[in-house]
Amino acid sequence: MLSACAFCTGCSRAPSISVIGSFFPVWMLCLLIGTVLTFVARAVLVRFRLETEVGPLALFYPCLGTLCACLLWLIFFQ
């Protein structure tokens, strides 16, 4: 039990933001913005007819969303 508590100390300092009086963890904001950026990237790829060039779409878009969310986290909150 004590060793489990030692590993949880890294989770104690999770940054949060206030949205209309409620505090939300920052990773939720990063996930939301990453999803929006993925939709924007899809619109751009469809607009220029490049979506067929990116490979398996079921793998590409979740990876792009994860990449955007992690980059936002690293740039703004680390």
DSSP file (Angstrom, degrees, kcal/mol; ACC not computed):
  #  RESIDUE AA STRUCTURE BP1 BP2  ACC     N-H-->O    O-->H-N    N-H-->O    O-->H-N    TCO  KAPPA ALPHA  PHI   PSI    X-CA   Y-CA   Z-CA
    1    1 A M     >        0   0    0      0, 0.0     4,-1.7     0, 0.0     5,-0.1   0.000 360.0 360.0 360.0 -41.6    0.0    0.0    0.0
    2    2 A L  H  >  +     0   0    0      1,-0.2     4,-1.6     2,-0.2     5,-0.1   0.883 360.0  50.8 -66.2 -38.4    2.8    2.4    0.8
    3    3 A S  H  > S+     0   0    0      1,-0.2     4,-1.5     2,-0.2    -1,-0.2   0.873 107.1  54.4 -68.1 -34.3    4.6    1.7   -2.4
    4    4 A A  H  > S+     0   0    0      1,-0.2     4,-1.0     2,-0.2    -1,-0.2   0.883 107.2  51.1 -64.5 -37.1    1.4    2.4   -4.3
    5    5 A C  H  < S+     0   0    0     -4,-1.7     4,-0.4     1,-0.2    -1,-0.2   0.856 104.9  56.8 -66.8 -34.8    1.1    5.8   -2.6
    6    6 A A  H >< S+     0   0    0     -4,-1.6     3,-0.7     1,-0.2     4,-0.2   0.866 107.1  48.6 -65.3 -35.2    4.7    6.5   -3.6
    7    7 A F  H >< S+     0   0    0     -4,-1.5     3,-0.6     1,-0.2    -1,-0.2   0.732 105.9  58.8 -76.4 -21.0    3.8    6.0   -7.3
    8    8 A C  G >< S+     0   0    0     -4,-1.0     3,-1.1     1,-0.2     4,-0.3   0.485  78.8  88.9 -86.0  -2.9    0.7    8.2   -7.0
    9    9 A T  G X  S+     0   0    0     -3,-0.7     3,-1.1    -4,-0.4     4,-0.3   0.812  80.5  60.9 -66.5 -27.5    2.7   11.3   -5.9
   10   10 A G  G <  S+     0   0    0     -3,-0.6     3,-0.5     1,-0.2    -1,-0.3   0.732  99.8  56.6 -69.0 -21.2    3.2   12.3   -9.6
   11   11 A C  G X  S+     0   0    0     -3,-1.1     3,-0.6     1,-0.2    -1,-0.2   0.516  85.6  81.6 -86.8  -5.3   -0.6   12.6  -10.0
   12   12 A S  T <  S+     0   0    0     -3,-1.1     2,-0.3    -4,-0.3    -1,-0.2   0.742  86.8  54.6 -75.5 -21.2   -1.1   15.0   -7.2
   13   13 A R  T 3   +     0   0    0     -3,-0.5    -1,-0.3    -4,-0.3    -2,-0.1  -0.362  68.3 153.8-109.6  52.8   -0.1   18.1   -9.2
   14   14 A A    <   -     0   0    0     -3,-0.6    -3,-0.1    -2,-0.3     2,-0.0  -0.708  43.2-127.3 -81.6 120.2   -2.5   17.8  -12.1
   15   15 A P        -     0   0    0      0, 0.0    11,-2.2     0, 0.0    12,-0.3  -0.362  30.6-172.8 -67.6 147.5   -3.1   21.3  -13.6
   16   16 A S  E     -A   25   0A   0      9,-0.3     2,-0.3    10,-0.1     7,-0.1  -0.940  13.2-144.9-138.2 160.6   -6.7   22.4  -13.9
   17   17 A I  E     -A   24   0A   0      7,-2.7     7,-2.8    -2,-0.3     2,-0.6  -0.907  20.1-119.7-125.0 152.9   -8.6   25.3  -15.5
   18   18 A S  E     -A   23   0A   0     -2,-0.3     2,-0.5     5,-0.2     5,-0.2  -0.839  27.1-178.1 -95.9 120.9  -11.7   27.0  -14.4
   19   19 A V  E >  S-A   22   0A   0      3,-3.3     3,-1.7    -2,-0.6    -2,-0.0  -0.943  76.3 -28.8-120.3 107.3  -14.5   26.9  -16.9
   20   20 A I  T 3  S-     0   0    0     -2,-0.5    -1,-0.1     1,-0.3     3,-0.1   0.881 127.4 -46.4  53.5  43.6  -17.6   28.8  -15.7
   21   21 A G  T 3  S+     0   0    0      1,-0.2     2,-0.4     0, 0.0    -1,-0.3   0.298 119.0 103.8  88.5  -9.4  -16.7   28.2  -12.1
   22   22 A S  E <   -A   19   0A   0     -3,-1.7    -3,-3.3     2,-0.0     2,-0.5  -0.873  66.8-131.1-107.3 139.5  -16.0   24.4  -12.4
   23   23 A F  E     -A   18   0A   0     -2,-0.4    -5,-0.2    -5,-0.2    -7,-0.0  -0.770  26.1-177.6 -93.1 128.9  -12.5   23.1  -12.5
   24   24 A F  E     -A   17   0A   0     -7,-2.8    -7,-2.7    -2,-0.5     2,-0.1  -0.931  33.2-103.7-121.1 145.7  -11.6   20.7  -15.2
   25   25 A P  E >>  -A   16   0A   0      0, 0.0     3,-1.1     0, 0.0     4,-0.9  -0.400  29.0-124.0 -66.4 147.8   -8.2   18.9  -15.7
   26   26 A V  H 3> S+     0   0    0    -11,-2.2     4,-2.5     1,-0.3     5,-0.2   0.799 106.2  68.7 -65.9 -28.9   -6.1   20.4  -18.5
   27   27 A W  H 3> S+     0   0    0    -12,-0.3     4,-2.3     1,-0.2    -1,-0.3   0.830  95.7  56.1 -62.9 -28.0   -5.9   17.1  -20.3
   28   28 A M  H <> S+     0   0    0     -3,-1.1     4,-2.3     2,-0.2    -1,-0.2   0.917 108.0  47.2 -66.7 -42.0   -9.6   17.4  -21.1
   29   29 A L  H  X S+     0   0    0     -4,-0.9     4,-2.7     2,-0.2     5,-0.2   0.922 112.6  49.4 -63.3 -44.0   -9.0   20.8  -22.7
   30   30 A C  H  X S+     0   0    0     -4,-2.5     4,-2.6     1,-0.2    -2,-0.2   0.897 111.1  49.9 -62.7 -40.2   -6.1   19.4  -24.7
   31   31 A L  H  X S+     0   0    0     -4,-2.3     4,-2.0    -5,-0.2    -1,-0.2   0.908 111.9  48.1 -64.6 -41.7   -8.1   16.4  -25.9
   32   32 A L  H  X S+     0   0    0     -4,-2.3     4,-2.1     2,-0.2    -2,-0.2   0.935 114.8  43.8 -64.8 -47.0  -11.0   18.7  -27.0
   33   33 A I  H  X S+     0   0    0     -4,-2.7     4,-2.7     1,-0.2    -2,-0.2   0.885 112.0  54.3 -67.3 -37.2   -8.7   21.1  -28.9
   34   34 A G  H  X S+     0   0    0     -4,-2.6     4,-1.8    -5,-0.2    -1,-0.2   0.879 108.7  49.2 -62.3 -37.7   -6.8   18.1  -30.4
   35   35 A T  H  X S+     0   0    0     -4,-2.0     4,-2.0     2,-0.2    -2,-0.2   0.909 111.2  48.9 -67.0 -42.0  -10.1   16.7  -31.7
   36   36 A V  H  X S+     0   0    0     -4,-2.1     4,-2.1     1,-0.2    -2,-0.2   0.915 110.7  50.7 -63.7 -42.1  -11.1   20.0  -33.2
   37   37 A L  H  X S+     0   0    0     -4,-2.7     4,-2.5     1,-0.2    -1,-0.2   0.854 107.6  54.2 -64.0 -33.9   -7.7   20.3  -34.8
   38   38 A T  H  X S+     0   0    0     -4,-1.8     4,-2.4     2,-0.2    -1,-0.2   0.901 107.9  49.0 -66.4 -40.2   -8.1   16.8  -36.3
   39   39 A F  H  X S+     0   0    0     -4,-2.0     4,-2.2     2,-0.2    -2,-0.2   0.892 111.5  49.8 -64.9 -38.2  -11.4   17.8  -37.8
   40   40 A V  H  X S+     0   0    0     -4,-2.1     4,-2.2     2,-0.2    -2,-0.2   0.917 110.4  50.1 -65.0 -42.6   -9.8   20.9  -39.3
   41   41 A A  H  X S+     0   0    0     -4,-2.5     4,-2.6     1,-0.2    -2,-0.2   0.893 109.9  51.1 -63.2 -39.2   -6.9   18.8  -40.7
   42   42 A R  H  X S+     0   0    0     -4,-2.4     4,-2.7     2,-0.2     5,-0.2   0.918 108.9  50.8 -63.5 -42.3   -9.5   16.4  -42.2
   43   43 A A  H  X S+     0   0    0     -4,-2.2     4,-2.4     1,-0.2    -2,-0.2   0.894 111.7  48.0 -62.2 -39.1  -11.3   19.3  -43.8
   44   44 A V  H  X S+     0   0    0     -4,-2.2     4,-2.1     2,-0.2    -2,-0.2   0.921 112.2  48.8 -67.6 -42.7   -8.1   20.6  -45.3
   45   45 A L  H  <>S+     0   0    0     -4,-2.6     5,-3.2     1,-0.2     6,-0.8   0.895 114.2  45.7 -64.6 -39.2   -7.1   17.1  -46.6
   46   46 A V  H ><5S+     0   0    0     -4,-2.7     3,-1.2     3,-0.2    -1,-0.2   0.901 109.9  55.5 -68.8 -39.8  -10.5   16.7  -48.2
   47   47 A R  H 3<5S+     0   0    0     -4,-2.4    -2,-0.2     1,-0.3    -1,-0.2   0.889 115.5  37.0 -60.1 -41.2  -10.4   20.2  -49.6
   48   48 A F  T 3<5S-     0   0    0     -4,-2.1    -1,-0.3    -5,-0.1    -2,-0.2   0.287 112.2-119.2 -96.1  11.0   -7.2   19.5  -51.4
   49   49 A R  T < 5S+     0   0    0     -3,-1.2    -3,-0.2    -4,-0.1    -4,-0.1   0.872  77.2 124.4  55.3  44.2   -8.1   15.9  -52.2
   50   50 A L    > < +     0   0    0     -5,-3.2     3,-1.4    -6,-0.2     4,-0.4   0.362  37.5  96.1-109.0   1.3   -5.2   14.5  -50.2
   51   51 A E  G >  S+     0   0    0     -6,-0.8     3,-0.9     1,-0.3     4,-0.2   0.820  79.6  58.0 -66.2 -28.6   -7.1   12.2  -47.9
   52   52 A T  G 3  S+     0   0    0      1,-0.2     3,-0.4    -7,-0.2    -1,-0.3   0.653 101.1  59.2 -73.4 -13.0   -6.6    9.2  -50.1
   53   53 A E  G <  S+     0   0    0     -3,-1.4    -1,-0.2     1,-0.2    -2,-0.2   0.547  87.3  73.8 -91.1  -8.8   -2.8    9.6  -49.8
   54   54 A V  S <  S-     0   0    0     -3,-0.9    -1,-0.2    -4,-0.4    -2,-0.1   0.552  93.0-128.1 -90.1  -6.3   -2.5    9.3  -46.0
   55   55 A G  S    S+     0   0    0     -3,-0.4     2,-0.4    -4,-0.2    -1,-0.3  -0.654  70.1  11.9  98.2-155.2   -3.1    5.6  -45.6
   56   56 A P    >>  -     0   0    0      0, 0.0     4,-2.4     0, 0.0     3,-0.9  -0.452  62.2-158.0 -66.7 117.4   -5.5    3.8  -43.4
   57   57 A L  H 3> S+     0   0    0     -2,-0.4     4,-2.0     1,-0.3    -5,-0.0   0.824  88.0  62.6 -67.6 -32.3   -7.9    6.5  -42.1
   58   58 A A  H 34 S+     0   0    0      1,-0.2    -1,-0.3     2,-0.2     5,-0.0   0.735 115.3  34.1 -66.7 -20.7   -9.0    4.5  -39.1
   59   59 A L  H <> S+     0   0    0     -3,-0.9     4,-1.5     2,-0.1    -2,-0.2   0.765 115.2  56.3 -98.1 -34.9   -5.4    4.7  -37.9
   60   60 A F  H  X S+     0   0    0     -4,-2.4     4,-2.4     1,-0.2     5,-0.2   0.934 105.5  46.6 -67.7 -48.8   -4.4    8.1  -39.2
   61   61 A Y  H  X S+     0   0    0     -4,-2.0     4,-2.5     2,-0.2     5,-0.2   0.901 112.0  47.9 -70.4 -41.2   -7.1   10.3  -37.6
   62   62 A P  H  > S+     0   0    0      0, 0.0     4,-2.3     0, 0.0    -1,-0.2   0.906 114.4  48.8 -62.4 -37.3   -6.8    8.9  -34.0
   63   63 A C  H  X S+     0   0    0     -4,-1.5     4,-2.5     2,-0.2    -2,-0.2   0.896 111.1  49.7 -67.0 -38.6   -3.1    9.2  -34.2
   64   64 A L  H  X S+     0   0    0     -4,-2.4     4,-2.5     2,-0.2    -1,-0.2   0.905 111.2  49.4 -65.7 -40.9   -3.3   12.7  -35.4
   65   65 A G  H  X S+     0   0    0     -4,-2.5     4,-2.3     2,-0.2    -2,-0.2   0.910 112.5  47.3 -63.8 -42.4   -5.8   13.6  -32.6
   66   66 A T  H  X S+     0   0    0     -4,-2.3     4,-2.6     2,-0.2     5,-0.2   0.904 111.6  51.2 -65.1 -41.4   -3.5   12.1  -30.0
   67   67 A L  H  X S+     0   0    0     -4,-2.5     4,-2.5     2,-0.2    -2,-0.2   0.929 111.2  47.3 -61.3 -45.9   -0.5   13.9  -31.5
   68   68 A C  H  X S+     0   0    0     -4,-2.5     4,-2.3     1,-0.2    -2,-0.2   0.920 113.3  48.4 -62.6 -43.8   -2.3   17.3  -31.4
   69   69 A A  H  X S+     0   0    0     -4,-2.3     4,-2.1     1,-0.2    -2,-0.2   0.918 113.6  46.2 -64.4 -43.0   -3.4   16.7  -27.8
   70   70 A C  H  X S+     0   0    0     -4,-2.6     4,-2.7     2,-0.2    -1,-0.2   0.893 111.9  51.0 -68.3 -38.7    0.0   15.7  -26.6
   71   71 A L  H  X S+     0   0    0     -4,-2.5     4,-2.7    -5,-0.2     5,-0.2   0.907 109.8  50.0 -65.2 -40.1    1.7   18.6  -28.4
   72   72 A L  H  X S+     0   0    0     -4,-2.3     4,-2.5    -5,-0.2     5,-0.5   0.922 111.7  49.3 -61.3 -42.8   -0.7   21.1  -26.9
   73   73 A W  H  X S+     0   0    0     -4,-2.1     4,-2.0     1,-0.2     5,-0.4   0.937 114.4  44.2 -60.8 -47.3    0.0   19.6  -23.4
   74   74 A L  H  X S+     0   0    0     -4,-2.7     4,-0.6     1,-0.2    -2,-0.2   0.887 117.0  45.1 -67.8 -38.7    3.7   19.8  -23.9
   75   75 A I  H  < S+     0   0    0     -4,-2.7    -2,-0.2    -5,-0.2    -1,-0.2   0.922 127.3  22.6 -73.1 -44.0    3.7   23.3  -25.4
   76   76 A F  H  < S+     0   0    0     -4,-2.5    -3,-0.2    -5,-0.2    -2,-0.2   0.713 129.1  31.9-101.6 -21.5    1.4   25.0  -23.0
   77   77 A F  H  <        0   0    0     -4,-2.0    -3,-0.2    -5,-0.5    -2,-0.1   0.386 360.0 360.0-125.9   6.3    1.3   23.0  -19.7
   78   78 A Q     <        0   0    0     -4,-0.6    -4,-0.1    -5,-0.4    -1,-0.1   0.403 360.0 360.0-109.2 360.0    4.7   21.4  -19.1
